[in-house]
Amino acid sequence: METILDYLKQYGDYTFGEKAFNEVDSLVLCQFSYLKFDGLVPTLDEEGSVSLDDLYRHADYDRLYADERYRKDNTALFTAMRGSKRFGGLRVYNYVNQISLNTETQFSAVTVRMPNGVCYAAYRGTDETIVGWKEDLNLAFSEPVEGQLLSVKYLNRAAEKIKGPFYVGGHSKGGNLATYACMNCSAAVRGRILGVYDHDGPGFRPEVIARSAYHEIADRIHKTVPHSSLVGMLLYTDGAYHVVESRTIGLAQHNPYTWLVKDDHFKTVSELYAGRRFMDEALNQWILSLTQEQMHTFVDTFYQVVLASGTDNLIDFTANWFQSLQKISEALREIDPQTGKAIVQIMKSFFEITSLHAKERVKSRTGQQKEKFDEGIRQLEQTITRQTDGV
């Protein structure tokens, strides 16, 4: 089961002149944008660029891997890129990293110039943290969030320092920001965009698309989602996408290092898992039925309720969902019944997909897992029923 790390080993010796830029290259660069370049790469307000060798020789080189959860994979990614003909000659610049707790914004982007002279503006996304997923949910509002506004400003300014046509892309929230920036940037900049790569990023409400130049870039958007996509299918109700197989299950598939590569392209399937697709469609229909005030209430409440589970990331949350449900049930007693009912529905979408794949992977425990799942959901529904009845 090959991943982007294996791809770099197999195709790293091919230049872009020998093998054209592809969607796997895009994911490599999007994952590269997750490295912590603070103090190592010139900012958008500074001149110049640095090479991968410059980064490697920098006194603070180890700072690149500040995210301990992905240190091993990110180190392997950087090492393979630096040692390859394909990416070894990259120049890195236009780095931005802005964090605001008040506006719940973490915005970061970087530009790379490939050895063939073509540039790629990469927007950093979120990870599996609860805070990151809340930020993804914030993208469901009609009015642009701060990160989206910053994405447009970044692209317009970065384009001034980019010569010729270029690519734009991102993973997770970064995919949403990349698309939003391209459909709202200046017409002159938009005309230079070769392609937009959205790797499992949330979509947009219809009114957001309607007031943008989305139709001008729609045929240049390359969207990829894993087999059990949740984040990437949020508000993605129209448009083409490619489904990539993953070596893991459930929400863990959001991690780009789990996506499978066959030769020099992704290993794809025809469609999402049927159960996942049904739940995504139901979730999107529900989100679009909410007013902006209701959506804000839901996102804020959902965040607080999930925190009650005692975990800070969605992988642990679903892995220990039965214990999480018990704590969530207690937290639900403190919120209004209508919001509580909505949260029960979205919880079902989390746990059912995990249960679905667990049945395939651990058939001997299917009955036990199904029984625990049903019991947990009954507990949640009973809590809401008691609230509704005024108990």
Secondary structure, DSSP 8 states (H G I E B T S, - for coil): ---HHHHHHHHTTS-TTTS---HHHHHHHHHHTTS--TTTS-BTTS---EEHHHHHHSTTGGGGG--GGGHHHHHHHHHHHHTSTTTTT-EEEEEEEEEETTTTEEEEEEEEE-TTS-EEEEE----SBHHHHHHHHHTTSSS--HHHHHHHHHHHHHHHT--S-EEEEEETHHHHHHHHHHHHS-HHHHTTEEEEEEES-----HHHHHTTTHHHHGGGEEEEEETT-SGGGTT--SS--EEE-BSS-GGGGGSGGGB-EETTEE-EESS--HHHHHHHHHHHHHHHHS-HHHHHHHHHHHHHHHHTTT-SBHHHHHHTHHHHHHHHHHHHTTS-HHHHHHHHHHHHHHHHHHHHHHHHH-GGGHHHHHHHHHHHHHHHHHHHHHHHTT-
